[in-house]
Amino acid sequence: HQVSLHFKLEFPDHNFPLAHMQSEFLTTFKSQEPRPSQLQHNVAAALNRIGWNHSFEYEIPEGFSLDMAQPETKSAIEVDGPS
């Protein structure tokens, strides 16, 4: 689902090869529970300690899931690292 959204947003004039399966991708994506890593939890805790209050595992209207976000300021942090 995330890859098809990225393709749609980055290449609006092209057709995603599996576009006909978009609804299935979305259904599967939404059925999965987020599995944040320990690193994500640690980063979120550190951000809270410095006063950067945020939503954890925030889903934006387009369907992307963000690790940490402040929707009111349109800010987000993605944490890449070990699971």
C-alpha positions as CSV (number, residue, x, y, z in Angstrom):
1,H,0.0,0.0,0.0
2,Q,2.7,2.5,1.0
3,V,4.7,1.8,-2.3
4,S,1.6,2.4,-4.4
5,L,0.8,5.6,-2.6
6,H,4.4,6.8,-3.1
7,F,4.2,6.0,-6.8
8,K,0.9,7.8,-7.1
9,L,2.2,10.9,-5.4
10,E,5.6,11.1,-7.0
11,F,4.6,10.0,-10.5
12,P,1.0,11.3,-11.0
13,D,1.3,11.0,-14.8
14,H,2.2,7.3,-14.7
15,N,0.0,4.3,-14.0
16,F,1.2,2.1,-11.1
17,P,1.5,-1.4,-12.5
18,L,-0.7,-2.9,-9.8
19,A,-3.2,0.0,-9.5
20,H,-6.1,-2.5,-10.0
21,M,-5.2,-4.0,-6.6
22,Q,-5.1,-0.7,-4.7
23,S,-8.2,-1.5,-2.6
24,E,-6.8,-4.9,-1.6
25,F,-3.5,-3.3,-0.6
26,L,-5.3,-0.7,1.5
27,T,-7.5,-3.4,3.2
28,T,-4.4,-5.5,4.0
29,F,-2.5,-2.5,5.2
30,K,-5.3,-1.4,7.6
31,S,-5.7,-4.9,8.9
32,Q,-2.2,-5.0,10.2
33,E,-1.4,-3.7,13.7
34,P,1.6,-1.3,13.9
35,R,4.7,-3.0,15.3
36,P,6.9,-0.2,16.4
37,S,10.5,-1.1,17.3
38,Q,12.2,-0.5,20.6
39,L,14.2,2.2,18.9
40,Q,10.9,4.0,17.9
41,H,9.7,3.8,21.5
42,N,13.1,5.2,22.7
43,V,13.0,8.1,20.2
44,A,9.4,8.9,21.1
45,A,10.3,9.0,24.8
46,A,13.2,11.3,24.2
47,L,11.1,13.6,22.1
48,N,8.5,13.7,24.9
49,R,11.3,14.6,27.5
50,I,12.3,17.6,25.4
51,G,8.7,18.7,25.0
52,W,8.0,17.6,21.5
53,N,4.5,16.2,22.1
54,H,3.3,14.0,19.2
55,S,1.0,11.3,18.0
56,F,2.6,7.9,17.8
57,E,2.0,5.8,14.6
58,Y,-0.1,8.5,13.0
59,E,-2.0,7.8,9.8
60,I,-2.4,10.7,7.4
61,P,-5.5,11.0,5.2
62,E,-3.5,9.8,2.2
63,G,-2.9,6.5,4.0
64,F,0.7,6.8,4.9
65,S,1.6,5.8,8.5
66,L,4.1,8.1,10.2
67,D,6.1,6.9,13.2
68,M,5.7,10.2,15.1
69,A,3.8,13.3,14.0
70,Q,2.5,16.7,15.1
71,P,-0.4,17.1,12.7
72,E,-1.1,20.7,13.9
73,T,2.5,21.7,12.8
74,K,2.6,19.3,9.8
75,S,5.8,17.8,11.2
76,A,6.8,14.2,11.3
77,I,9.7,11.9,12.2
78,E,10.4,8.5,10.7
79,V,12.7,6.2,12.6
80,D,14.7,3.7,10.6
81,G,16.7,1.1,12.4
82,P,16.6,-2.4,13.9
83,S,13.1,-3.8,14.5
